[in-house]
């Protein structure tokens, strides 16, 4: 199976290899599209996890300082975050499965010494 990193970093090289095999290079473009969406979803999940940690710390600080109203607001905010994380993780999983199927259809790079066939 071809390395995902290679497709990300050198898509033109992979497309050229596809052409040498007389194969369609649209799988490379499809992979790049799905990979971009997956990376965006992962970024959002990471940000939500960071936010959850900051909110938890804020709740702790507010309770220590005796600010019950501030703590209640943060608790309400904290209750929504796990649901958002779960939704994004499900989206990531779906994208990852689609991405894996596309990668399976992309063969390894053809060696330079291999002649172009008909």
N, C-alpha and C positions, 0 to 999 in steps of 0.2 A: 504494500500500500504506500502511496506517495505521502511524503511529509507535509503536514498542514502548513508548517512554517515556510516551506518552499513555495507553496501556492500563494501565501500572503505576501512574501517578499519578492518573488520573481514570477508574477503571473504571466508575463509575456513569454518567458522561457517555457512555461508549461503549455501555453497556447501553441507555441511553435512546435513543441513535441507532439501535440495532438494533431497538428496539421501534417506532420511527417507520417503519422499513422493513418492519415486520411480519415480522421475522426473529427467530430464536431467539437469546437472549443467552448460551446455554451455552458458546459458543466463547470468550467473554471469561473465563468461570470456568475453562475448560480451559486457556487460555493462562496465566492467573495461577498455576494449580497447577503446570504444567510449568515456568514461569519460576522459581517458588520453588525447585523441585527443582534446576534448572540453577544457580541462584545458590548454593545450598548445596554442590553438587558443585564449583563454581568456588572457593568459599571453602576447601574441603578441599584442593583441588589447590594453591592458593596457600600454605596452611599446610604442606603436605608439602614444597613447594619450599623454603620458609623453613627447615624442619627439616633438609632435606638440606644446605643451605648451612651451618647451624650445626654439624651433625655433621661436615662436611668441615673446617670450621675447628677443631673439637675434635680431630679426628685429627691435623691439622697441629701443633696446640699440644702434644698428647700426645707426638708423635714428637720434637718439639724438646726437650721436657722429659725425654725418655728413659723415658717410661712406656709400655712396650710392651703391657702387659696392658690398660691403658685404651684404647690405640689399637686393639687387636684387637676389643674390645667395640664400639667405635664403628664399626669397619669392618663388623662383622656387621650392625649396625643400619643402616648406610648401604646395604648390599646389598638390603634389603627395600624401601626407599623408591622406587626407580625403578619397580618392579612396581606398587606402590600408585598411583603417579602415573599410570602408563599405564592402569590400570583405571578410575580416576576420569575421565581425559580421554576414554576411550571412552564412558563413561556420559554425560559432558557433550555429546559429539558427537551421541549418540543423542537426548538430550533437546532439543538445539538443532534437530535435523532435525524432530522432532515439533512443536516450538514454531513453527518456520517454516511448517509445513503449516497449523497452526491460524490463524496470523496471516494467511495468504493468504485465508482464508475470512471475515475480518472487514473489511468495507468502511470507507472513510473516514467521518468524522462528517458527518451530514446538517446542512446549513445551517439556521439558525433560521427563515429565511423559507420553507422548503419545507413545504408542508402535509402532514399525516399522511394517507396513502392507506389504501385498503381492503385 
